[in-house]
Amino acid sequence: MAASPFDSQTSGGTRSGEDFASRVSWLVREIWEQAGRLQDGEEYLARMLPRLAGIVGGEFLALAVAQQGRWEVAARSGLARLLPEPLLGAALDQEQAQTDGQHWLAVPLATRQAPVAALACYFAHAVPGWAQAVFEQVGPAFYEAWRRVSMLQQALQRAARLQALLQIATRWNQTQELETLLVQMAEAATRLMECDRASIFLWDRASRTLVGRPALGMPGGELRIPDDRGVVGQVLRSGQPIRADAQRHPDWIDHQVDAATGYQTRSVLAVPLRSRTGEIFGVFELLNKRQGRFTAEDESALEELALQAAVALENVRDRQELIWAHRRLAEAAGEGTELLGQSPAIQAIRASIQRVAETDLPVLILGENGTGKEVVARAIHFHSRRRDKPFLAVNCAAIPDPLAESELFGHEKGAFTDAHQARAGKFELAADGTLFLDEIGDLSPNIQAKLLRVLEEKVIFRIGGSRPIPTRARVIAATNQNLAELVRRRQFREDLFYRLNVVSLQLPPLRDRPGDVMLLAEHFLQEFCRRARRPVPRFSAEARQRLESHPWPGNVRELRNLMERLAYLGPSDVIQSSDLSLMLSPSPREALAVEANLPLAEATARFQAEYIRRCIERAGGNMSLAAQQLGLHRSNLYRKMRQLGMLDQLNRAE
């Protein structure tokens, strides 16, 4: 540092007023020049305090700051000495320099603004009067320069801290696991706040416990304490930040935890964690500042960090709750996909489901209507790795041919007349899940060709679009038709048949497994009685025999519909054979009969009408199913009933 005009000044010398004023002016200029070069308040004090002490000939010079009714040394030059606190207090009260008449000089710097500060200088001999004049002249400039350097330092630190917070928050919001997030928070806090340890305490309201993680030295890295104990308990209850240290607040620190971990807590800083609605759900705690004690600036920084932590914790908690809820729903849905039955054929199907579920192979499910093809498809899905992904079922027979391509592959806005907006198809919506194509034999040749391309290339194109859209959906197809025969008649593409028929499962009709009838009947009856909130009736021996001897042309669906009707409309105690007569085909004793003396045409008409009526009853009123059992199209069935006069009778009955 360059020499100043004060360097030749001795404590016993004299100076003219003009000479003294110029020297003071030079010193003030030096004070501001140093402030302009530095960005660190501590470095500024380290340079200027020794300089000021040397100028006045003091052995010890300290910048004292009032903190919570006590004086703290912000910086000093020379050998450490105990501050003359009464003298400093008198200087502040009278707002002018004070001496003890011997060695100490106290000069107030700021009395009405924060921080309240003063200079304390110790001299080996009596305090020189001109030294007091120097401090009174340069003191305000020195204090203001130090305050501005400190403010600049704080601004730079805050900018750096905010940048670090942004990076930390970005990383936190990308974390999906709670345990990983808590560790990341603790590591970031200890690094950013320059402390030894950090823990996040989450409030378990039910047990009135604060659960802290990560907790070094504790079993499982977890610390559980009552929610009214220690500093974190006070923060939880008051909702206010707390700074404490072992010397000033020995009763606030929970030393039982120190005893359990072998760790010595010297200082603590804790702030509340608040939800989006302002509700406190935890506490963010720091232990042992590496340099000194936690400051108000540290408290402000931790509050900012806690704000970001609370958002990230709530996001992870919401995400995990959604995942758990989805898994619970998937598990509940999976429970309803079990294929019931003890027959060898059903046991073989169950074993096949377990084998093919973990593969991505296409599956072709064959069987009559009502045998449970969609149940098998769902079972494959929920036993696979895709169980948490969508399962979409498409009835190909129910989609008009002009709409089939849009339904399966989607379309872009304006692709055709009614395409007012873009729409994703079933392949897109299925995403990484499973797409079940029921009645695939009813697809037109044009859609068959496009489906084959999707299965081969794993890429779809929306109608009117040119952008390829990858698809990883697994395809399970089903049909009640003989696809091999359709291929022979050129009604189904041979290449698509072989692409779908990598794994095929043939479902047996219910009539081929009579031993499973009562197992299924009782299962369905219990399910529907639970929904109807009524006791489950039992079957009489005659009813059991009737059920087991029935051919079940509608298979499991027919049996399920019958049990649903019995659950809501049947007797409450015992189901008799007579309770089934209106729903099942007649027993041998109830065979169809017409009078023998009728003309052939009339007898034929009566026989047809009665046969159709019973088929409709057996199908539970389902006209499509009745038509299928009769080998007719639904429209042809209605035409036949009109010819026989049955529609008029049906309308009058209704």
C-alpha positions in Angstrom: 0.0 0.0 0.0 1.4 3.5 -0.9 2.6 5.7 1.8 0.3 8.4 3.0 0.8 11.9 4.5 -0.1 10.4 7.9 3.0 8.1 7.9 5.2 10.9 9.2 2.7 11.9 11.9 3.7 11.0 15.4 1.4 10.8 18.3 3.0 13.9 19.9 3.2 16.1 16.8 1.0 18.9 15.8 -0.6 19.8 12.5 -2.3 22.8 11.1 -6.0 22.6 10.4 -5.5 22.8 6.6 -2.8 20.1 6.6 -4.9 17.8 8.8 -7.9 18.3 6.5 -5.9 17.4 3.4 -4.5 14.3 5.0 -8.0 13.2 6.1 -9.3 13.8 2.6 -6.4 11.7 1.2 -7.4 8.8 3.6 -11.1 9.0 2.6 -10.1 8.8 -1.0 -8.0 5.7 -0.3 -10.9 4.1 1.6 -13.2 4.5 -1.4 -10.5 3.4 -3.9 -10.0 0.1 -2.0 -13.8 -0.4 -1.9 -13.9 0.0 -5.7 -11.3 -2.7 -6.2 -12.8 -5.3 -3.9 -16.0 -7.5 -3.9 -15.5 -9.2 -0.5 -16.4 -7.4 2.7 -14.0 -9.5 4.8 -11.1 -8.9 2.5 -11.8 -5.2 2.6 -11.7 -5.1 6.4 -8.6 -7.2 6.4 -6.9 -4.5 4.3 -8.3 -1.3 5.9 -8.3 -2.1 9.6 -4.5 -2.6 9.9 -4.1 0.5 7.8 -6.3 2.6 10.1 -4.7 1.2 13.2 -1.2 2.0 11.9 -2.2 5.6 11.1 -3.4 6.3 14.6 -0.8 4.2 16.3 -3.3 1.8 17.9 -2.2 -1.7 19.1 -5.7 -3.1 18.6 -8.5 -2.0 16.3 -11.8 -3.8 15.9 -15.0 -3.3 14.0 -17.7 -4.2 16.5 -21.3 -5.0 15.5 -24.2 -5.2 17.9 -26.0 -8.6 17.6 -29.1 -9.5 19.7 -28.0 -7.2 22.6 -24.3 -8.3 22.5 -21.2 -7.0 20.7 -19.6 -9.2 18.1 -16.2 -8.6 16.5 -16.7 -8.5 12.7 -13.0 -8.0 12.1 -9.9 -6.9 14.0 -6.3 -5.9 13.7 -3.7 -6.7 16.4 -3.7 -9.0 19.4 -7.2 -10.0 20.5 -8.6 -8.1 23.5 -11.9 -8.1 25.3 -14.2 -5.4 23.9 -15.1 -2.5 26.3 -18.8 -3.1 25.9 -19.9 -0.4 28.4 -17.8 2.2 26.5 -19.2 1.1 23.2 -22.7 1.3 24.6 -22.1 4.9 25.9 -20.7 5.9 22.5 -23.9 4.6 20.8 -26.2 6.2 23.3 -24.5 9.7 23.1 -23.8 9.2 19.4 -20.2 10.5 19.7 -16.7 9.2 20.5 -15.9 8.1 24.0 -12.7 7.3 25.9 -12.1 5.6 29.2 -9.5 8.2 30.1 -6.7 5.7 29.7 -6.3 3.3 26.7 -9.6 2.8 24.9 -11.3 4.9 22.3 -14.9 4.0 21.1 -16.2 5.7 17.9 -19.8 5.1 16.8 -20.2 4.4 13.1 -23.9 3.6 12.7 -26.4 4.2 15.5 -29.8 4.3 13.6 -29.3 1.9 10.8 -28.5 -1.8 10.6 -26.1 -3.1 11.4 -25.4 -1.0 14.5 -21.6 -0.7 14.5 -18.6 1.0 16.2 -14.8 1.1 16.2 -12.9 0.1 19.3 -9.2 1.1 19.4 -6.7 0.2 22.2 -3.6 2.3 22.7 -0.5 1.4 24.7 -0.4 4.9 26.2 -3.0 7.5 26.6 -5.5 8.0 23.7 -4.2 10.8 21.5 -6.8 13.5 20.8 -6.0 13.8 17.1 -6.7 10.0 16.7 -10.2 10.6 17.9 -10.5 13.4 15.3 -9.2 11.1 12.5 -11.8 8.4 13.3 -14.6 10.9 13.6 -13.7 12.2 10.1 -13.0 9.0 8.2 -15.3 6.6 10.3 -18.5 7.4 8.3 -16.8 6.9 5.0 -15.1 3.7 6.2 -18.4 2.3 7.4 -20.3 3.2 4.2 -17.6 1.8 2.0 -17.5 -1.5 4.0 -21.3 -1.6 3.8 -21.4 -1.2 0.1 -18.7 -3.8 -0.5 -20.6 -6.2 1.7 -23.9 -5.4 -0.2 -22.1 -6.0 -3.5 -20.7 -9.3 -2.1 -24.2 -10.3 -0.9 -25.7 -9.5 -4.3 -23.1 -11.5 -6.1 -23.5 -14.4 -3.6 -27.3 -14.2 -4.0 -27.0 -14.3 -7.8 -24.6 -17.3 -7.6 -26.9 -18.9 -5.1 -30.0 -18.4 -7.3 -28.2 -19.9 -10.3 -27.2 -22.8 -8.1 -30.8 -23.1 -6.9 -32.1 -23.1 -10.5 -29.7 -26.0 -11.4 -30.6 -27.8 -8.2 -34.4 -27.4 -8.7 -34.1 -28.6 -12.3 -32.3 -31.7 -11.1 -34.7 -32.3 -8.2 -37.8 -32.0 -10.5 -36.3 -34.7 -12.7 -36.0 -37.2 -9.8 -38.9 -39.6 -9.4 -37.8 -41.6 -6.4 -38.3 -40.1 -2.9 -35.2 -41.6 -1.3 -33.0 -40.5 -4.1 -34.5 -37.0 -3.9 -33.9 -36.7 -0.2 -30.2 -37.6 -0.6 -29.8 -35.1 -3.4 -31.4 -32.4 -1.2 -29.1 -33.1 1.7 -26.0 -33.1 -0.5 -27.0 -29.9 -2.2 -27.8 -28.1 1.1 -24.5 -29.1 2.8 -22.5 -27.9 -0.3 -24.4 -24.7 -0.8 -24.7 -23.7 2.9 -21.2 -24.9 3.9 -22.3 -27.0 6.8 -21.6 -30.6 7.9 -25.0 -32.3 7.6 -28.5 -31.7 6.4 -31.7 -33.7 6.9 -35.3 -33.4 5.7 -37.9 -34.2 8.3 -41.3 -35.2 7.0 -44.3 -35.1 9.4 -46.2 -38.3 10.0 -49.3 -36.9 11.5 -50.9 -40.2 12.4 -48.1 -41.2 14.7 -47.2 -37.5 15.7 -43.6 -38.2 14.5 -41.0 -36.4 12.5 -39.1 -38.8 10.2 -35.7 -37.4 9.2 -33.8 -38.7 6.2 -30.9 -39.0 5.4 -29.7 -39.5 9.0 -26.1 -40.5 9.2 -25.3 -42.9 12.0 -28.9 -44.1 12.5 -30.2 -47.5 11.6 -31.5 -47.5 8.0 -30.4 -43.8 7.7 -33.7 -42.7 9.3 -34.3 -40.7 12.4 -37.7 -40.7 14.1 -38.5 -38.2 16.9 -41.7 -36.9 18.5 -43.0 -33.9 16.6 -42.7 -31.6 19.7 -39.0 -32.3 20.5 -35.9 -30.3 19.6 -35.5 -27.4 17.2 -37.3 -29.2 14.4 -40.3 -29.7 16.7 -40.3 -26.0 17.6 -40.2 -25.1 13.9 -43.0 -27.5 13.0 -45.3 -26.0 15.8 -44.4 -22.3 15.3 -44.0 -22.3 11.5 -41.0 -19.9 12.0 -37.3 -20.5 11.2 -34.9 -21.1 14.1 -31.1 -20.5 14.4 -29.5 -22.0 17.5 -26.1 -22.9 18.8 -25.0 -25.0 21.8 -23.5 -22.1 23.7 -26.5 -19.8 23.5 -29.3 -22.2 23.4 -28.2 -25.4 25.1 -31.8 -26.4 26.0 -33.0 -26.2 22.4 -30.7 -28.8 21.0 -31.7 -32.5 21.4 -28.6 -34.0 22.8 -30.2 -37.5 23.0 -29.7 -37.8 19.2 -26.1 -36.8 19.6 -25.6 -39.5 22.3 -27.2 -42.1 19.9 -25.1 -41.1 16.9 -21.8 -40.0 18.6 -22.2 -36.6 16.8 -21.7 -33.2 18.5 -24.1 -30.5 17.4 -22.7 -27.0 17.7 -25.1 -25.0 15.6 -28.5 -25.6 14.0 -30.6 -23.9 11.3 -34.1 -25.2 10.6 -36.9 -23.8 8.4 -40.4 -25.2 7.7 -41.5 -27.0 4.5 -44.8 -25.7 3.2 -47.2 -27.2 0.7 -48.7 -25.3 -2.2 -51.6 -24.4 0.1 -49.3 -23.1 2.8 -49.7 -26.2 5.1 -46.5 -27.3 6.9 -45.6 -30.9 6.2 -42.0 -31.0 7.3 -38.8 -29.3 8.3 -35.5 -28.7 6.5 -32.6 -28.8 9.1 -28.9 -28.0 8.8 -26.2 -28.8 11.4 -22.8 -27.2 12.2 -21.8 -24.3 10.0 -18.2 -24.9 9.1 -17.2 -21.3 9.7 -18.8 -19.6 12.7 -22.5 -19.6 13.2 -25.5 -19.7 10.9 -26.4 -16.1 9.8 -29.6 -14.3 8.8 -28.3 -14.7 5.2 -28.0 -18.4 5.7 -31.6 -18.5 7.0 -32.8 -16.6 3.9 -30.9 -18.9 1.6 -32.3 -22.1 3.3 -35.8 -20.7 3.0 -35.4 -20.3 -0.7 -33.9 -23.8 -0.9 -36.8 -25.2 1.2 -39.3 -23.6 -1.2 -37.8 -25.5 -4.1 -37.5 -28.6 -2.0 -41.2 -28.5 -1.0 -42.3 -28.3 -4.7 -40.1 -31.2 -5.7 -41.2 -33.3 -2.7 -44.9 -32.7 -3.5 -44.3 -33.5 -7.1 -42.6 -36.8 -6.3 -45.3 -37.6 -3.7 -48.1 -36.9 -6.2 -46.3 -38.9 -8.9 -45.8 -41.9 -6.5 -49.4 -41.7 -5.4 -50.5 -41.8 -9.0 -48.2 -44.7 -9.7 -49.4 -46.6 -6.6 -53.1 -45.9 -7.5 -52.5 -47.0 -11.1 -50.8 -50.2 -9.9 -53.7 -50.9 -7.5 -56.2 -50.4 -10.3 -54.1 -52.6 -12.5 -53.9 -55.3 -9.8 -57.7 -55.0 -9.2 -58.3 -55.3 -13.0 -55.9 -58.2 -13.2 -57.8 -60.0 -10.5 -60.8 -60.2 -12.8 -58.9 -61.7 -15.6 -58.2 -65.1 -14.1 -59.5 -68.0 -16.3 -61.7 -70.1 -14.0 -62.0 -73.8 -14.3 -60.2 -77.1 -13.4 -60.6 -79.0 -16.6 -57.4 -80.1 -18.3 -58.1 -77.8 -21.3 -58.4 -74.7 -19.1 -55.3 -75.7 -17.1 -53.3 -76.0 -20.3 -54.6 -72.5 -21.4 -53.5 -71.0 -18.1 -50.0 -72.5 -18.5 -49.8 -71.1 -22.0 -50.8 -67.7 -20.8 -47.9 -67.7 -18.3 -45.4 -68.7 -21.0 -46.4 -66.2 -23.6 -47.2 -63.2 -21.3 -43.5 -62.3 -20.9 -42.9 -62.4 -24.6 -43.8 -59.8 -27.2 -45.1 -62.4 -29.7 -48.4 -61.9 -31.4 -51.1 -64.2 -30.1 -54.2 -65.5 -32.0 -57.0 -66.6 -29.8 -59.6 -69.0 -31.4 -62.9 -70.1 -30.0 -66.7 -69.8 -30.2 -68.5 -66.7 -29.1 -68.7 -66.4 -25.3 -65.8 -68.7 -24.5 -63.8 -65.9 -22.9 -61.3 -64.7 -25.6 -61.1 -61.2 -24.2 -60.6 -62.6 -20.7 -57.6 -64.6 -22.0 -56.3 -61.5 -23.8 -56.5 -59.4 -20.6 -54.9 -62.2 -18.6 -51.9 -62.2 -21.0 -51.7 -58.4 -20.7 -51.9 -58.3 -16.9 -49.3 -61.1 -16.5 -46.8 -59.3 -18.7 -44.4 -56.4 -18.1 -47.1 -54.2 -19.9 -49.5 -54.5 -17.0 -49.2 -50.8 -16.1 -49.8 -49.7 -19.7 -53.1 -49.4 -21.5 -55.2 -52.3 -22.7 -57.4 -51.4 -25.6 -60.0 -53.8 -27.1 -61.4 -53.2 -30.6 -64.3 -55.2 -32.0 -63.4 -55.3 -35.7 -66.9 -56.5 -36.7 -68.5 -53.4 -35.2 -66.4 -50.9 -37.2 -67.8 -49.9 -40.6 -65.2 -50.6 -43.2 -64.8 -46.9 -44.2 -64.0 -46.0 -40.6 -61.7 -48.9 -39.8 -58.5 -47.3 -41.0 -59.1 -44.1 -39.0 -60.1 -46.1 -35.9 -56.9 -48.2 -36.0 -54.3 -45.8 -37.3 -55.8 -42.3 -36.7 -56.1 -39.3 -39.1 -54.9 -35.8 -39.6 -57.0 -32.7 -39.6 -58.6 -32.3 -43.0 -57.8 -35.8 -44.2 -61.5 -36.3 -45.2 -64.7 -34.4 -45.0 -65.5 -34.9 -41.3 -61.9 -34.8 -40.1 -62.3 -31.4 -38.2 -59.3 -32.2 -36.0 -56.4 -34.6 -35.8 -57.1 -37.9 -34.0 -54.9 -40.6 -32.7 -55.8 -44.2 -33.6 -56.0 -47.2 -31.3 -52.4 -48.2 -32.1 -51.2 -44.8 -30.8 -53.4 -44.9 -27.8 -52.3 -48.4 -26.8 -48.7 -47.0 -26.7 -46.5 -49.6 -25.0 -49.5 -51.6 -23.9 -51.7 -54.2 -25.6 -54.1 -53.8 -28.5 -56.8 -56.6 -28.6 -58.4 -57.0 -32.1 -61.5 -59.1 -31.6 -63.3 -60.6 -34.6 -60.3 -59.9 -36.8 -61.7 -62.2 -39.5 -64.2 -59.4 -40.3 -61.5 -56.9 -41.4 -61.6 -55.9 -45.1 -58.7 -57.0 -47.4 -57.5 -53.3 -47.6 -57.3 -53.0 -43.8 -55.7 -56.5 -43.5 -52.9 -55.3 -45.8 -52.2 -52.1 -43.8 -52.3 -54.1 -40.5 -49.7 -56.5 -41.9 -47.4 -53.6 -42.7 -47.8 -52.2 -39.2 -47.0 -55.7 -37.6 -43.9 -56.0 -39.8 -42.5 -52.5 -39.7 -43.8 -51.3 -36.2 -44.7 -48.0 -37.8 -48.1 -46.4 -38.5 -49.1 -43.5 -40.7 -52.3 -41.5 -39.9 -54.7 -41.0 -42.8 -53.6 -37.8 -44.5 -50.3 -37.8 -42.7 -46.7 -38.5 -43.9 -44.9 -38.6 -40.5 -44.1 -42.2 -39.5 -45.2 -42.9 -35.9 -43.4 -45.8 -34.1 -45.7 -48.2 -32.3 -44.6 -50.7 -29.6 -48.1 -52.0 -28.9 -48.4 -55.8 -28.6 -51.2 -57.2 -30.8 -53.5 -60.0 -29.6 -56.1 -61.0 -32.2 -59.2 -63.2 -31.7 -61.9 -64.7 -33.9 -64.7 -67.3 -33.8 -64.2 -68.1 -37.5 -62.0 -70.7 -39.1 -59.2 -68.4 -40.5 -57.6 -71.3 -42.3 -60.8 -71.8 -44.2 -61.1 -68.0 -44.9 -57.5 -68.1 -46.2 -58.4 -71.0 -48.5 -61.4 -69.1 -49.8 -59.2 -66.0 -50.3 -61.2 -64.0 -47.8 -58.3 -63.5 -45.4 -54.7 -62.7 -46.3 -52.4 -65.8 -46.0 -49.4 -63.7 -45.0 -51.3 -61.9 -42.2 -52.7 -65.2 -41.0 -49.1 -66.6 -40.5 -48.0 -63.3 -39.0 -50.8 -63.5 -36.4 -50.6 -67.2 -35.9 -47.1 -67.2 -34.2 -48.8 -68.4 -31.0 -52.4 -69.6 -31.1 -54.7 -70.6 -28.2 -57.8 -72.6 -28.8 -60.5 -72.1 -26.2 -62.8 -75.0 -25.5 -66.6 -74.5 -25.5 -68.3 -74.8 -22.2 -70.1 -77.9 -23.3 -66.7 -79.7 -23.5 -65.9 -79.0 -19.9 -69.1 -79.8 -17.9 -67.1 -80.1 -14.7 -66.5 -76.4 -14.8 -70.1 -75.3 -15.1 -71.0 -75.2 -11.4 -67.6 -73.7 -10.5 -68.4 -70.8 -12.9 -72.0 -70.6 -12.0 -71.3 -70.2 -8.2 -68.5 -67.7 -8.9 -70.8 -65.5 -11.1 -73.7 -65.8 -8.7 -71.6 -64.7 -5.7 -70.3 -61.8 -7.7 -73.7 -60.5 -8.8 -75.3 -61.2 -5.4 -72.6 -59.0 -3.8 -73.5 -56.2 -6.2 -77.2 -56.7 -5.6 -76.5 -56.7 -1.8 -78.4 -59.9 -1.2 -77.6 -63.4 0.3 -76.3 -65.9 -2.1 -78.9 -68.7 -2.8 -77.8 -72.3 -3.2 -78.7 -74.6 -6.1 -80.9 -77.6 -5.7 -79.7 -81.0 -6.9 -82.1 -80.8 -9.9 -80.9 -77.3 -10.8 -77.3 -78.5 -10.7 -78.2 -81.4 -13.0 -80.0 -79.1 -15.3 -77.1 -76.7 -15.5 -74.5 -79.4 -16.1 -76.6 -81.1 -18.8 -77.3 -77.9 -20.8 -75.3 -77.6 -24.1 -74.6 -73.9 -23.5 -74.5 -72.7 -27.1 -73.7 -69.2 -25.7 -70.8 -70.6 -23.6 -69.6 -68.8 -20.6 -71.3 -65.6 -21.6 -74.7 -67.3 -21.6 -74.0 -68.8 -18.1 -72.9 -65.4 -16.8 -76.0 -63.7 -18.1 -78.2 -66.4 -16.5 -76.4 -66.0 -13.1 -76.9 -62.2 -13.3 -80.6 -62.6 -13.9 -80.9 -65.1 -11.0 -79.0 -62.7 -8.7 -81.5 -59.9 -9.2 -84.7 -61.8 -10.0 -84.3 -65.3 -8.6 -85.3 -66.8 -5.2 -83.5 -65.8 -2.1 -82.8 -69.2 -0.7 -82.8 -72.1 -3.1 -82.7 -72.1 -6.9 -84.8 -74.9 -8.3 -84.8 -76.4 -11.7 -88.0 -74.6 -12.5 -86.3 -71.2 -11.9 -84.1 -72.0 -14.9 -86.9 -73.1 -17.3 -87.5 -69.7 -18.8 -83.9 -69.1 -19.5 -82.5 -72.4 -20.6 -83.4 -74.6 -23.5 -86.2 -77.1 -22.5 -85.3 -80.3 -20.9 -86.1 -83.6 -22.7 -89.5 -83.6 -21.1 -90.2 -80.2 -22.6 -89.4 -81.1 -26.2 -91.0 -79.2 -29.0 -94.3 -80.6 -30.2 -97.2 -79.6 -32.5 -100.5 -81.3 -33.2 -100.4 -84.1 -35.7 -103.7 -83.1 -37.5 -102.4 -79.7 -38.7 -101.5 -79.0 -42.4 -97.8 -79.2 -43.1 -97.4 -75.5 -43.7 -99.1 -74.5 -40.5 -97.3 -77.1 -38.4 -94.0 -76.0 -39.9 -94.8 -72.3 -39.1 -95.8 -73.2 -35.5 -92.6 -75.3 -35.0 -90.4 -72.5 -36.3 -92.1 -69.8 -34.2 -91.8 -71.9 -31.0 -88.2 -72.8 -31.8 -87.3 -69.2 -32.4 -89.0 -68.1 -29.2 -87.1 -70.6 -27.1 -83.8 -69.6 -28.8 -84.5 -66.0 -27.9 -85.2 -67.0 -24.3 -82.1 -69.1 -24.2 -80.0 -66.2 -25.4 -81.5 -64.0 -22.6 -83.3 -61.8 -25.1 -80.1 -61.1 -27.0 -81.3 -61.0 -30.6 -77.9 -61.0 -32.2 -76.9 -64.1 -30.1 -80.2 -65.8 -31.0 -79.7 -65.1 -34.7 -76.2 -66.5 -34.5 -77.4 -69.7 -32.8 -80.0 -70.1 -35.5 -77.5 -69.6 -38.3 -79.2 -66.4 -39.5 -78.2 -62.7 -39.8 -80.0 -60.5 -37.3 -82.0 -58.7 -40.1 -83.0 -62.1 -41.5 -84.2 -63.2 -38.1 -86.4 -60.2 -37.8 -87.8 -60.8 -41.3 -88.6 -64.4 -40.4 -90.3 -63.3 -37.2 -92.4 -60.8 -39.1 -93.4 -63.5 -41.6 -94.5 -65.7 -38.7 -96.4 -62.9 -37.0 -94.1 -63.0 -34.0 -93.2 -59.3 -34.0 -96.9 -58.4 -33.5 -97.2 -60.8 -30.6 -93.9 -59.5 -29.1 -95.1 -55.8 -29.4 -98.5 -56.7 -27.8 -96.7 -58.5 -25.0 -94.5 -55.5 -24.3 
